[in-house]
Amino acid sequence: MRFLITTLVILLMLLFAKLWVGHGSYPEIWKLEEDIAIQKEKNDIQEKINRQIQAELEDAREGYAAVEERARSELGMIKKGETFYEIILKPDDKSIDASKISEKTTATK
């Protein structure tokens, strides 16, 4: 009887040790759950970026408004027949509020 109890106690200790150390242990499961949460966050960020790119592609396919806006803002292009005005403010001129006037404006003739 004593041998059986000792054997069962040792077997129980080995099973508990396997729960805390080795393949499939609790710490390994916790680490994997943490890795999954991090990967889900990365996936959410990537999905947001993909949606933004998809929206830009749809805008580009639908018409020239997006292309025109990009050409104006990034390349400084103007339409045929337009006049480009640039207002340059003196750094010490406090009478004009610089936040209300953009440095580059376009006006149609």
PyMOL CGO cylinders between C-alpha atoms (Angstrom):
from pymol import cmd
from pymol.cgo import CYLINDER

trace = [
    CYLINDER, 0.00, 0.00, 0.00, 2.82, 2.37, 0.92, 0.3, 1, 1, 1, 1, 1, 1,
    CYLINDER, 2.82, 2.37, 0.92, 4.50, 1.65, -2.44, 0.3, 1, 1, 1, 1, 1, 1,
    CYLINDER, 4.50, 1.65, -2.44, 1.30, 2.48, -4.31, 0.3, 1, 1, 1, 1, 1, 1,
    CYLINDER, 1.30, 2.48, -4.31, 0.85, 5.81, -2.49, 0.3, 1, 1, 1, 1, 1, 1,
    CYLINDER, 0.85, 5.81, -2.49, 4.49, 6.75, -3.07, 0.3, 1, 1, 1, 1, 1, 1,
    CYLINDER, 4.49, 6.75, -3.07, 4.17, 5.88, -6.76, 0.3, 1, 1, 1, 1, 1, 1,
    CYLINDER, 4.17, 5.88, -6.76, 0.98, 7.95, -7.11, 0.3, 1, 1, 1, 1, 1, 1,
    CYLINDER, 0.98, 7.95, -7.11, 2.54, 10.94, -5.32, 0.3, 1, 1, 1, 1, 1, 1,
    CYLINDER, 2.54, 10.94, -5.32, 5.59, 10.80, -7.59, 0.3, 1, 1, 1, 1, 1, 1,
    CYLINDER, 5.59, 10.80, -7.59, 3.36, 10.49, -10.66, 0.3, 1, 1, 1, 1, 1, 1,
    CYLINDER, 3.36, 10.49, -10.66, 1.28, 13.45, -9.47, 0.3, 1, 1, 1, 1, 1, 1,
    CYLINDER, 1.28, 13.45, -9.47, 4.44, 15.53, -8.94, 0.3, 1, 1, 1, 1, 1, 1,
    CYLINDER, 4.44, 15.53, -8.94, 5.63, 14.68, -12.45, 0.3, 1, 1, 1, 1, 1, 1,
    CYLINDER, 5.63, 14.68, -12.45, 2.29, 15.72, -13.92, 0.3, 1, 1, 1, 1, 1, 1,
    CYLINDER, 2.29, 15.72, -13.92, 2.38, 19.05, -12.05, 0.3, 1, 1, 1, 1, 1, 1,
    CYLINDER, 2.38, 19.05, -12.05, 5.97, 19.60, -13.18, 0.3, 1, 1, 1, 1, 1, 1,
    CYLINDER, 5.97, 19.60, -13.18, 4.88, 19.04, -16.77, 0.3, 1, 1, 1, 1, 1, 1,
    CYLINDER, 4.88, 19.04, -16.77, 2.18, 21.69, -16.32, 0.3, 1, 1, 1, 1, 1, 1,
    CYLINDER, 2.18, 21.69, -16.32, 4.78, 24.30, -15.34, 0.3, 1, 1, 1, 1, 1, 1,
    CYLINDER, 4.78, 24.30, -15.34, 7.82, 23.24, -17.39, 0.3, 1, 1, 1, 1, 1, 1,
    CYLINDER, 7.82, 23.24, -17.39, 8.19, 22.02, -20.95, 0.3, 1, 1, 1, 1, 1, 1,
    CYLINDER, 8.19, 22.02, -20.95, 6.07, 21.87, -24.07, 0.3, 1, 1, 1, 1, 1, 1,
    CYLINDER, 6.07, 21.87, -24.07, 2.44, 22.89, -23.50, 0.3, 1, 1, 1, 1, 1, 1,
    CYLINDER, 2.44, 22.89, -23.50, 3.12, 24.34, -20.05, 0.3, 1, 1, 1, 1, 1, 1,
    CYLINDER, 3.12, 24.34, -20.05, 1.22, 27.28, -18.60, 0.3, 1, 1, 1, 1, 1, 1,
    CYLINDER, 1.22, 27.28, -18.60, 4.06, 29.79, -19.11, 0.3, 1, 1, 1, 1, 1, 1,
    CYLINDER, 4.06, 29.79, -19.11, 4.35, 28.74, -22.75, 0.3, 1, 1, 1, 1, 1, 1,
    CYLINDER, 4.35, 28.74, -22.75, 0.59, 29.14, -23.25, 0.3, 1, 1, 1, 1, 1, 1,
    CYLINDER, 0.59, 29.14, -23.25, 0.68, 32.60, -21.65, 0.3, 1, 1, 1, 1, 1, 1,
    CYLINDER, 0.68, 32.60, -21.65, 3.55, 33.61, -23.93, 0.3, 1, 1, 1, 1, 1, 1,
    CYLINDER, 3.55, 33.61, -23.93, 1.66, 32.37, -26.98, 0.3, 1, 1, 1, 1, 1, 1,
    CYLINDER, 1.66, 32.37, -26.98, -1.47, 34.29, -25.93, 0.3, 1, 1, 1, 1, 1, 1,
    CYLINDER, -1.47, 34.29, -25.93, 0.64, 37.43, -25.57, 0.3, 1, 1, 1, 1, 1, 1,
    CYLINDER, 0.64, 37.43, -25.57, 2.16, 36.84, -29.03, 0.3, 1, 1, 1, 1, 1, 1,
    CYLINDER, 2.16, 36.84, -29.03, -1.34, 36.42, -30.49, 0.3, 1, 1, 1, 1, 1, 1,
    CYLINDER, -1.34, 36.42, -30.49, -2.49, 39.71, -28.93, 0.3, 1, 1, 1, 1, 1, 1,
    CYLINDER, -2.49, 39.71, -28.93, 0.54, 41.54, -30.36, 0.3, 1, 1, 1, 1, 1, 1,
    CYLINDER, 0.54, 41.54, -30.36, -0.04, 40.02, -33.80, 0.3, 1, 1, 1, 1, 1, 1,
    CYLINDER, -0.04, 40.02, -33.80, -3.73, 41.04, -33.70, 0.3, 1, 1, 1, 1, 1, 1,
    CYLINDER, -3.73, 41.04, -33.70, -2.70, 44.63, -32.96, 0.3, 1, 1, 1, 1, 1, 1,
    CYLINDER, -2.70, 44.63, -32.96, -0.27, 44.56, -35.90, 0.3, 1, 1, 1, 1, 1, 1,
    CYLINDER, -0.27, 44.56, -35.90, -3.01, 43.12, -38.12, 0.3, 1, 1, 1, 1, 1, 1,
    CYLINDER, -3.01, 43.12, -38.12, -5.43, 45.88, -37.08, 0.3, 1, 1, 1, 1, 1, 1,
    CYLINDER, -5.43, 45.88, -37.08, -2.85, 48.55, -37.92, 0.3, 1, 1, 1, 1, 1, 1,
    CYLINDER, -2.85, 48.55, -37.92, -2.14, 46.93, -41.28, 0.3, 1, 1, 1, 1, 1, 1,
    CYLINDER, -2.14, 46.93, -41.28, -5.86, 46.68, -42.06, 0.3, 1, 1, 1, 1, 1, 1,
    CYLINDER, -5.86, 46.68, -42.06, -6.22, 50.41, -41.38, 0.3, 1, 1, 1, 1, 1, 1,
    CYLINDER, -6.22, 50.41, -41.38, -3.33, 51.16, -43.73, 0.3, 1, 1, 1, 1, 1, 1,
    CYLINDER, -3.33, 51.16, -43.73, -4.82, 48.86, -46.38, 0.3, 1, 1, 1, 1, 1, 1,
    CYLINDER, -4.82, 48.86, -46.38, -8.20, 50.63, -46.12, 0.3, 1, 1, 1, 1, 1, 1,
    CYLINDER, -8.20, 50.63, -46.12, -6.50, 54.01, -46.60, 0.3, 1, 1, 1, 1, 1, 1,
    CYLINDER, -6.50, 54.01, -46.60, -4.63, 52.77, -49.65, 0.3, 1, 1, 1, 1, 1, 1,
    CYLINDER, -4.63, 52.77, -49.65, -7.81, 51.22, -51.04, 0.3, 1, 1, 1, 1, 1, 1,
    CYLINDER, -7.81, 51.22, -51.04, -9.66, 54.54, -50.59, 0.3, 1, 1, 1, 1, 1, 1,
    CYLINDER, -9.66, 54.54, -50.59, -6.88, 56.38, -52.43, 0.3, 1, 1, 1, 1, 1, 1,
    CYLINDER, -6.88, 56.38, -52.43, -7.03, 53.87, -55.27, 0.3, 1, 1, 1, 1, 1, 1,
    CYLINDER, -7.03, 53.87, -55.27, -10.79, 54.22, -55.57, 0.3, 1, 1, 1, 1, 1, 1,
    CYLINDER, -10.79, 54.22, -55.57, -10.46, 58.01, -55.64, 0.3, 1, 1, 1, 1, 1, 1,
    CYLINDER, -10.46, 58.01, -55.64, -7.82, 57.77, -58.35, 0.3, 1, 1, 1, 1, 1, 1,
    CYLINDER, -7.82, 57.77, -58.35, -9.98, 55.42, -60.42, 0.3, 1, 1, 1, 1, 1, 1,
    CYLINDER, -9.98, 55.42, -60.42, -13.15, 57.51, -60.12, 0.3, 1, 1, 1, 1, 1, 1,
    CYLINDER, -13.15, 57.51, -60.12, -11.89, 60.80, -61.45, 0.3, 1, 1, 1, 1, 1, 1,
    CYLINDER, -11.89, 60.80, -61.45, -9.19, 63.35, -61.75, 0.3, 1, 1, 1, 1, 1, 1,
    CYLINDER, -9.19, 63.35, -61.75, -10.07, 65.31, -58.60, 0.3, 1, 1, 1, 1, 1, 1,
    CYLINDER, -10.07, 65.31, -58.60, -7.67, 63.33, -56.43, 0.3, 1, 1, 1, 1, 1, 1,
    CYLINDER, -7.67, 63.33, -56.43, -4.92, 63.50, -59.06, 0.3, 1, 1, 1, 1, 1, 1,
    CYLINDER, -4.92, 63.50, -59.06, -5.45, 67.25, -59.44, 0.3, 1, 1, 1, 1, 1, 1,
    CYLINDER, -5.45, 67.25, -59.44, -5.34, 67.80, -55.68, 0.3, 1, 1, 1, 1, 1, 1,
    CYLINDER, -5.34, 67.80, -55.68, -2.12, 65.82, -55.38, 0.3, 1, 1, 1, 1, 1, 1,
    CYLINDER, -2.12, 65.82, -55.38, -0.53, 67.67, -58.31, 0.3, 1, 1, 1, 1, 1, 1,
    CYLINDER, -0.53, 67.67, -58.31, -1.42, 71.01, -56.73, 0.3, 1, 1, 1, 1, 1, 1,
    CYLINDER, -1.42, 71.01, -56.73, -0.33, 70.22, -53.18, 0.3, 1, 1, 1, 1, 1, 1,
    CYLINDER, -0.33, 70.22, -53.18, 2.74, 68.05, -53.75, 0.3, 1, 1, 1, 1, 1, 1,
    CYLINDER, 2.74, 68.05, -53.75, 4.06, 69.29, -57.09, 0.3, 1, 1, 1, 1, 1, 1,
    CYLINDER, 4.06, 69.29, -57.09, 2.89, 72.91, -56.98, 0.3, 1, 1, 1, 1, 1, 1,
    CYLINDER, 2.89, 72.91, -56.98, 1.15, 72.69, -60.36, 0.3, 1, 1, 1, 1, 1, 1,
    CYLINDER, 1.15, 72.69, -60.36, -1.56, 75.09, -61.52, 0.3, 1, 1, 1, 1, 1, 1,
    CYLINDER, -1.56, 75.09, -61.52, -4.25, 74.85, -64.19, 0.3, 1, 1, 1, 1, 1, 1,
    CYLINDER, -4.25, 74.85, -64.19, -3.99, 76.45, -67.58, 0.3, 1, 1, 1, 1, 1, 1,
    CYLINDER, -3.99, 76.45, -67.58, -5.35, 79.97, -67.37, 0.3, 1, 1, 1, 1, 1, 1,
    CYLINDER, -5.35, 79.97, -67.37, -4.75, 80.35, -63.64, 0.3, 1, 1, 1, 1, 1, 1,
    CYLINDER, -4.75, 80.35, -63.64, -2.50, 82.90, -62.04, 0.3, 1, 1, 1, 1, 1, 1,
    CYLINDER, -2.50, 82.90, -62.04, -0.35, 81.89, -59.12, 0.3, 1, 1, 1, 1, 1, 1,
    CYLINDER, -0.35, 81.89, -59.12, 0.06, 84.38, -56.26, 0.3, 1, 1, 1, 1, 1, 1,
    CYLINDER, 0.06, 84.38, -56.26, 2.49, 83.87, -53.42, 0.3, 1, 1, 1, 1, 1, 1,
    CYLINDER, 2.49, 83.87, -53.42, 2.30, 86.11, -50.39, 0.3, 1, 1, 1, 1, 1, 1,
    CYLINDER, 2.30, 86.11, -50.39, 5.52, 86.42, -48.46, 0.3, 1, 1, 1, 1, 1, 1,
    CYLINDER, 5.52, 86.42, -48.46, 5.21, 88.04, -45.05, 0.3, 1, 1, 1, 1, 1, 1,
    CYLINDER, 5.21, 88.04, -45.05, 8.01, 89.86, -43.28, 0.3, 1, 1, 1, 1, 1, 1,
    CYLINDER, 8.01, 89.86, -43.28, 9.02, 88.06, -40.07, 0.3, 1, 1, 1, 1, 1, 1,
    CYLINDER, 9.02, 88.06, -40.07, 8.69, 91.27, -38.02, 0.3, 1, 1, 1, 1, 1, 1,
    CYLINDER, 8.69, 91.27, -38.02, 5.33, 92.38, -39.50, 0.3, 1, 1, 1, 1, 1, 1,
    CYLINDER, 5.33, 92.38, -39.50, 2.83, 91.81, -36.66, 0.3, 1, 1, 1, 1, 1, 1,
    CYLINDER, 2.83, 91.81, -36.66, -0.09, 93.68, -38.26, 0.3, 1, 1, 1, 1, 1, 1,
    CYLINDER, -0.09, 93.68, -38.26, -1.11, 90.72, -40.45, 0.3, 1, 1, 1, 1, 1, 1,
    CYLINDER, -1.11, 90.72, -40.45, -2.11, 87.45, -38.84, 0.3, 1, 1, 1, 1, 1, 1,
    CYLINDER, -2.11, 87.45, -38.84, -0.01, 84.84, -40.66, 0.3, 1, 1, 1, 1, 1, 1,
    CYLINDER, -0.01, 84.84, -40.66, -2.29, 81.98, -39.64, 0.3, 1, 1, 1, 1, 1, 1,
    CYLINDER, -2.29, 81.98, -39.64, -5.19, 83.42, -41.65, 0.3, 1, 1, 1, 1, 1, 1,
    CYLINDER, -5.19, 83.42, -41.65, -3.23, 83.83, -44.87, 0.3, 1, 1, 1, 1, 1, 1,
    CYLINDER, -3.23, 83.83, -44.87, -1.66, 80.84, -46.53, 0.3, 1, 1, 1, 1, 1, 1,
    CYLINDER, -1.66, 80.84, -46.53, 1.74, 81.34, -48.07, 0.3, 1, 1, 1, 1, 1, 1,
    CYLINDER, 1.74, 81.34, -48.07, 0.63, 79.92, -51.39, 0.3, 1, 1, 1, 1, 1, 1,
    CYLINDER, 0.63, 79.92, -51.39, -2.73, 80.74, -52.87, 0.3, 1, 1, 1, 1, 1, 1,
    CYLINDER, -2.73, 80.74, -52.87, -4.16, 80.32, -56.33, 0.3, 1, 1, 1, 1, 1, 1,
    CYLINDER, -4.16, 80.32, -56.33, -6.83, 82.40, -57.95, 0.3, 1, 1, 1, 1, 1, 1,
    CYLINDER, -6.83, 82.40, -57.95, -8.73, 81.85, -61.17, 0.3, 1, 1, 1, 1, 1, 1,
    CYLINDER, -8.73, 81.85, -61.17, -8.67, 84.64, -63.74, 0.3, 1, 1, 1, 1, 1, 1,
]
cmd.load_cgo(trace, "trace")
